[in-house]
Amino acid sequence: MPLLLPTAYLPPISYMAGCTTAEEVMIEIWETYPKQTVRNHCDIYGPNGRQRLTIPVSKPDGNRTMTKDVRINDALPWQSIHWRSFEAAYNKSPFFLYYQDYLIPFYERKFSYLLDFNLGLLDVLFQALRINRQVILTGHYEKHPPDITDRRDYPDTYHPESGIRYPVSGIRQPETNIPPCQGVVSASLRHRVTRIAHPEYHQVFGDRFGFLHDLSIVDLLFNTGPETIEYLSMQ
């Protein structure tokens, strides 16, 4: 059954753990965009402890802007700032050099839409972790999501190889050969990603500040490498 989630920038571990158990991952894109959430920020373990990295955004329709329409604001060099932060935090982690090539392209090219950037990162994270999951975009907003038994209610499927833009108005019919979604929504975490305590693993600066729970998935990936998927499956 699908799991309904918000889009997220390098999602927290609990978010990715949900993705490993769900049959399909459904991303809410028609909501009114809320501020100060996982949609445009992530937490890493920096030299001074928990460090928040935020993607600056602009909302063309003000407070009524939907998530699918939120644009990235490149007035500041946030991409280089974030990448330098990753290097300072994880250059000495066991698997940073191995996995950095998955992420570097997202900090070298410009993206117009936050949704494009996040979904692209989610796709490469799935590749790195060998998670085979279909990512579906909601076709409209439902305050109380119904059982999804008719795939026509949610026709927008993310297919990174197609080069198709996500819907900016109206509902786009799918242009892929991906089979329709079956079943019901098993859970909805689009408004709040539930953060839970996880078993401890080695963290680069753990001897300074102790273990920090539920950081961005990159913290787990750079520190545990191939064991990441096993860790996520325990949640």
Phi and psi in degrees as a GROMACS rama.xvg file:
@    title "Ramachandran Plot"
@    xaxis  label "Phi"
@    yaxis  label "Psi"
@TYPE xy
-70.2959  151.669  PRO-2
-112.524  124.25  LEU-3
-90.101  122.679  LEU-4
-133.343  159.368  LEU-5
-78.5587  160.387  PRO-6
-66.316  152.829  THR-7
-147.936  143.864  ALA-8
-86.9079  115.139  TYR-9
40.5719  73.4602  LEU-10
-56.3866  157.996  PRO-11
-66.5114  162.667  PRO-12
-57.6249  -41.543  ILE-13
-61.5611  -36.7012  SER-14
-61.8371  -48.5821  TYR-15
-69.1856  -31.0446  MET-16
-62.9572  -39.9336  ALA-17
-62.6098  -37.275  GLY-18
-64.9159  -29.7434  CYS-19
-74.8464  -23.8827  THR-20
-99.2425  -21.9603  THR-21
-76.8194  145.788  ALA-22
-72.529  -35.5609  GLU-23
-140.846  149.22  GLU-24
-108.982  120.767  VAL-25
-108.695  126.27  MET-26
-105.691  126.837  ILE-27
-78.3662  122.689  GLU-28
-122.51  -8.50083  ILE-29
-100.95  2.71172  TRP-30
-69.5256  158.263  GLU-31
-72.3169  125.929  THR-32
-63.8252  121.675  TYR-33
-91.8931  149.409  PRO-34
-86.1783  158.247  LYS-35
56.3894  55.1533  GLN-36
-134.213  -178.716  THR-37
-63.9931  -11.7596  VAL-38
-60.4645  -34.1941  ARG-39
-133.432  16.0832  ASN-40
-142.504  156.678  HIS-41
-138.541  158.31  CYS-42
-112.829  129.394  ASP-43
-121.108  173.585  ILE-44
-102.797  98.6116  TYR-45
-92.8696  178.168  GLY-46
-59.5995  -19.852  PRO-47
-111.132  18.8509  ASN-48
104.771  -152.133  GLY-49
-62.3405  130.05  ARG-50
-129.695  126.895  GLN-51
-97.4781  129.008  ARG-52
-110.785  128.005  LEU-53
-123.096  132.135  THR-54
-84.8108  120.184  ILE-55
-69.8644  135.667  PRO-56
-129.786  162.868  VAL-57
-127.163  146.427  SER-58
-117.11  102.118  LYS-59
-61.0729  -25.5382  PRO-60
-108.427  25.809  ASP-61
61.5138  -140.915  GLY-62
-71.344  -5.6146  ASN-63
-97.7294  3.40683  ARG-64
-65.446  133.675  THR-65
-86.0562  155.014  MET-66
-54.3102  -39.0158  THR-67
-63.9328  -20.3916  LYS-68
-102.798  -1.46752  ASP-69
-68.9397  130.853  VAL-70
-104.658  153.339  ARG-71
-83.4841  134.29  ILE-72
-98.8376  113.432  ASN-73
-99.3412  24.1228  ASP-74
-62.4527  -32.2652  ALA-75
-109.897  151.128  LEU-76
-78.3331  61.0821  PRO-77
-63.4761  -31.8904  TRP-78
-64.7709  -45.0794  GLN-79
-68.5437  -34.7734  SER-80
-63.878  -44.8171  ILE-81
-65.1363  -42.5492  HIS-82
-67.0525  -38.9134  TRP-83
-63.1594  -34.0887  ARG-84
-65.9178  -40.6521  SER-85
-61.2984  -43.498  PHE-86
-63.7731  -43.7309  GLU-87
-65.0846  -34.0508  ALA-88
-81.9956  -36.2558  ALA-89
-126.436  4.80314  TYR-90
-57.8672  -28.0595  ASN-91
-98.3741  5.53193  LYS-92
-77.4076  154.962  SER-93
-62.364  -29.0258  PRO-94
-122.591  13.3716  PHE-95
-62.2003  -46.6622  PHE-96
-64.1358  -31.5039  LEU-97
-72.972  -44.1102  TYR-98
-93.9108  -9.1046  TYR-99
-61.8532  -29.1007  GLN-100
-66.1057  -22.6156  ASP-101
-68.6414  -32.2081  TYR-102
-98.7124  -31.2832  LEU-103
-50.5586  -43.3929  ILE-104
-56.8095  -27.148  PRO-105
-77.5313  -9.92983  PHE-106
-111.826  8.95608  TYR-107
-116.298  -20.8284  GLU-108
-116.516  158.309  ARG-109
-91.1939  142.329  LYS-110
-121.355  138.104  PHE-111
-81.509  -41.5889  SER-112
-109.228  137.207  TYR-113
-58.7282  -40.4363  LEU-114
-60.7375  -43.5019  LEU-115
-59.3546  -46.4192  ASP-116
-61.3562  -48.9328  PHE-117
-64.6218  -42.9416  ASN-118
-67.8957  -36.3297  LEU-119
-63.3677  -43.1732  GLY-120
-63.8325  -41.6867  LEU-121
-60.791  -39.7775  LEU-122
-62.0086  -45.2903  ASP-123
-72.0301  -29.2453  VAL-124
-64.2615  -42.6002  LEU-125
-60.5081  -40.4501  PHE-126
-63.2785  -46.98  GLN-127
-62.1307  -36.3292  ALA-128
-91.8172  -3.17433  LEU-129
57.4715  43.0478  ARG-130
-95.3824  118.764  ILE-131
-98.5257  92.2225  ASN-132
-133.585  141.16  ARG-133
-85.1853  136.113  GLN-134
-108.275  122.854  VAL-135
-114.099  139.246  ILE-136
-100.228  134.998  LEU-137
-62.3263  146.708  THR-138
-92.7026  -15.7557  GLY-139
-163.952  172.124  HIS-140
-95.3064  133.048  TYR-141
-123.212  120.2  GLU-142
-61.5961  -40.3368  LYS-143
-122.309  96.3919  HIS-144
-55.9337  130.996  PRO-145
-82.0618  170.959  PRO-146
-60.9725  134.596  ASP-147
-97.0533  88.9693  ILE-148
-107.479  -14.7706  THR-149
-117.208  110.081  ASP-150
-61.5789  -19.2033  ARG-151
-67.6175  -18.945  ARG-152
-70.7978  -24.4665  ASP-153
-134.573  76.2281  TYR-154
-86.2146  -3.94632  PRO-155
-95.8222  111.148  ASP-156
-111.173  131.914  THR-157
-81.5181  123.109  TYR-158
-133.014  94.4918  HIS-159
-59.7098  -25.758  PRO-160
-82.2728  -12.1509  GLU-161
-79.5774  -24.7917  SER-162
74.0656  12.9104  GLY-163
-78.873  134.593  ILE-164
-73.7986  149.684  ARG-165
-75.9698  160.066  TYR-166
-64.7912  132.338  PRO-167
-110.235  -12.5994  VAL-168
-162.151  143.927  SER-169
70.2679  -162.888  GLY-170
-124.45  121.879  ILE-171
-86.1934  133.784  ARG-172
-74.5007  145.129  GLN-173
-62.1929  141.815  PRO-174
-118.939  29.5983  GLU-175
-125.386  172.562  THR-176
-98.6722  14.8048  ASN-177
-66.4933  130.988  ILE-178
-65.505  155.877  PRO-179
-67.1363  152.565  PRO-180
-69.4364  139.714  CYS-181
-123.167  156.21  GLN-182
98.2714  -156.451  GLY-183
-131.066  166.002  VAL-184
-73.4347  121.555  VAL-185
-81.8218  -27.7424  SER-186
-164.058  154.608  ALA-187
-126.498  117.177  SER-188
-120.722  26.8876  LEU-189
-70.3967  -27.9118  ARG-190
-89.8768  -27.9209  HIS-191
-152.38  119.176  ARG-192
-82.4381  118.314  VAL-193
-71.1754  118.889  THR-194
-95.9463  126.998  ARG-195
-125.596  160.61  ILE-196
-77.3869  134.164  ALA-197
-112.832  161.064  HIS-198
-57.9614  147.269  PRO-199
-74.9548  148.465  GLU-200
-137.374  169.051  TYR-201
-67.8335  130.253  HIS-202
-123.571  141.67  GLN-203
-52.3887  -45.0973  VAL-204
-104.739  22.2937  PHE-205
-62.0737  -28.2888  GLY-206
-72.3182  -16.184  ASP-207
-91.5117  -45.1154  ARG-208
-123.391  2.74457  PHE-209
81.1426  -177.794  GLY-210
-79.8224  133.319  PHE-211
-107.911  124.894  LEU-212
-83.2678  148.436  HIS-213
51.5927  49.7708  ASP-214
-78.4928  -176.543  LEU-215
-57.6012  150.528  SER-216
-55.5897  -26.2667  ILE-217
-65.503  -28.9136  VAL-218
-62.9541  -45.0822  ASP-219
-67.9594  -42.0316  LEU-220
-64.5197  -47.2876  LEU-221
-69.335  -25.3897  PHE-222
-93.7725  -28.5748  ASN-223
-117.812  -12.4336  THR-224
58.1497  -127.317  GLY-225
-61.6108  -17.1995  PRO-226
-80.4191  -4.46008  GLU-227
-57.8562  -46.2976  THR-228
-65.4132  -35.9899  ILE-229
-65.5601  -40.5594  GLU-230
-62.5055  -45.2916  TYR-231
-63.6827  -33.279  LEU-232
-71.56  -16.6745  SER-233
-78.8245  -18.2807  MET-234
